[in-house]
């Protein structure tokens, strides 16, 4: 394996960055990440990057704009310091939902973020379970979108009831649910929902048998948990066991999500560490490492 590379972690992914460095047999690069009194991002690289492949590890998790700006500044610093190639490792890619216009006077923010990353010199992007696969088409640079489904399935197998089913919370996650179902060897149940406006979502149909069954509800991201709450209530109304497991790659848990989920009959919530945990003492929550998955991809870049 080559040693002419460097890996730096942004403030959103310090722990994951250190784990990835260990996977690559290296130490995280030294840099200063701070804020000026007016809130502007301050970045200074303390290690040389000239003619090196540089990996910048930074999820654009909340506060998404601060973390995105930090990533852009880190990439610009590497470009100006004559790095050979800059790879942005963005385990959680924010703004991915804004992939199209829903009205005539709206931005396509996902494309804007792709343009910004390339403008500061990012030549390759690595992400995990991006919300919308067509994001790749917004980049001229190559994009590797990895999936954490096998990693999460490995964590879910222990204690999974024989009668369990995988539940897709909406039609958009049907393919993701099918991946989980194949991996776990269980049936799939699909929920159809209707959005009445804003955060007001109503489950209208449950396609599949959930009576007396334990349910594993999957998604790529849990943000406010509003979708999960609606799904759980609909499943319980149709006779599902009060033995619910949630699985998602990215656990944001914003805007009262923890309180919302604690009020429901959830046995366990399984997520990866693509979003660094800020809270502690949440017994329902289990986080599994994505470092082996992402590290295996990065090793191919430098082997």
Phi, psi and omega in degrees: 000136181292155177245008181268055177219164178220151179229128179237142178248135173281173186291342178279344188222042183298312183293314179296321178300319178294321179294320179293322177300318178297320178301327182268001180070034183228178174248145177300140178294152180269131177206160176258124176235116182208190179228136172286165183305331180271005177097354179295148181285136174244127178226131172220124176278130180260351178246146180289147178231005183304128178061022179252152166283126184244131174251123178252115184259115182200115170280143176265059178273169181300137357285111192300319184291321177298314183289326176294315180297323177297317178298316179298318180293322177297317179296318180296321177298319179294318180299316182287342177265014172069037172297145181289317179207140181245121176249122176269115176264104186244084185304317172246117184263102178290163182068006182293336179287338182272062187261000180201164178272132174263351176216172186283339184240055179229150178278160167258087192293329178299319178293321179299317179295319177300317179296319180296316181299318180288329180294331180265007171107006178291124184254352182203143179234134174237127180221172183233125176044060178297143188301321182232115185301332183291357174307324181305326181290347178279348183256142164277329178288153177294145179234126173254110177259107182273162177237137179265008183302311179300322179297315180290322178297321178300321179288330184280334187301322181293119178083008179285121180297151181298329184268013185291155172229151173267133184244126171271125185288347176197173183295330182294340181255014183299316180295321177297318179297322179296323177298314178299315183297317178297319183292324183265346180071041181228164180287169179247140172239137183243132175258139172252135181230160178235129178267119182270358180130135179061234180266007182276103183238137181234128175279122185258330182217146171241114183260106182127163184267122177240000184299122179073009184255149169280144186240135172250105181269127185246158172195167176278330183213141170248115181255275179274346182073013177297317178297318180296319180298315179298319180296315182297315180299319179294320181293318180295323178298332181260018169094009178295151177294148177281055182220080188254136173240135175252141177223130179207149178291316187244121178253099179276314177053064181249164170056049175080017183298319183298313180297321180297318182284327180294338180276359184249157182283068182255126179281320185203148174238120183246123178226173173259177181266023176297332172247121185291135182286131176256332182268164178222165176076017178266101188291333180287340189267131174232128181250131178248152186281136173263001184299317178300320179296307182290321180300321179298322178292317182293328179298327180291335178287332188244006181279000000 
